[in-house]
Amino acid sequence: MTDIKSVLTDAEDLLKQAASTTGERAAELRETALSKLKQAKEKAADVQVVVVEKGKQAARVTDDYVHDNPWRSIGIAAVAGIALGLLLNRK
């Protein structure tokens, strides 16, 4: 995410420079900014793939745990539900 923010900041700076510049230099700055934005889009897609995969992995681990420990899972869910109910009831 830091890389994406950095690339987007660079692209924003280039677009600001292009707005105040005319002619050939402005076209160069716009092209460079578009290239940076494309880079950010590709990095965001890579991050999305990683996040989705980690989410699926967490879901599989949770599913395995619930199947291996059904009563413990029911107990944990009940305690969490009671605690949430008590917290919401306090307001």
N, C-alpha and C positions, 0 to 999 in steps of 0.2 A: 504494500500500500504506500510505503514511503517513496518507492520508485515512481509509482503512478502520480502521486502528488507533485513530485519534483518535475516530472515530464510535463504535467499540466501547467505548472507555474512557469516553466520555460516557454511553453506555447503561448501562454497568456502575455508574457513579456514581449515575445516576438510580434504578436498581433497588435499590441499597443504601439510598438515601434513602427510597424507597417502602417498604422493609421495616421501617424504623423509624418510619414515619408511618402514620396511620390516616385513614379517612374520605375526603372529597372530594380532599384534596391527594394522598393515596396513589394514587388512581385516575388523577389527572392525571399524576403522575410515571410510572406504569406505561405510560400511553398514549404519553407522550413517549419513553420508553425503547423501546417497541415500534416507534415511528416511526423512531428512530435505528437500530434493528436492521434494519429494512426498507431504510433508506438504505445501510447497510453491505452488505447482501445484493445490492442493485442495483449498487453499486460493484464488489463482488467479481465479479459476472457480467460487468461491463464489462472488468475486468482479464483475466478468463479469455478473453474474445473476442480481446483484443489479443495475449495470450500464444500462443493457438492460431494466430492469423494469422501472427505472427512465426515460430513453429515451422514452419509450412507453407512460408513464404518461405525459411527457412534450408534446408529439405529440398529445395526446388526448385533453389536455388543450388548446393547440394552435388551434386544429381543432374546438373545441367548441367555442372558441373566434371568429374565422373567421366566423363560421356559425351564431353566435349571432350578430356580427358587421361587415357585409360584406363591407360596404362603408368605414368605418374607416380603415379596413384592407387594402383595395385598396389604400387609401390615404397614409397609413404608408409605403406600398410597393413602391408607386410612389416616395415619399420623399427619401426613402432609395436608390432607383435606381438613382435618380437625384444626390444625394450626392456622391454616388459611381462613377457615371459618371464624375462628376466634379473633384473628387480626381484623377481618372485615367487619365483625360485629362490634368491635370497640369504637368504631367511628360513628 
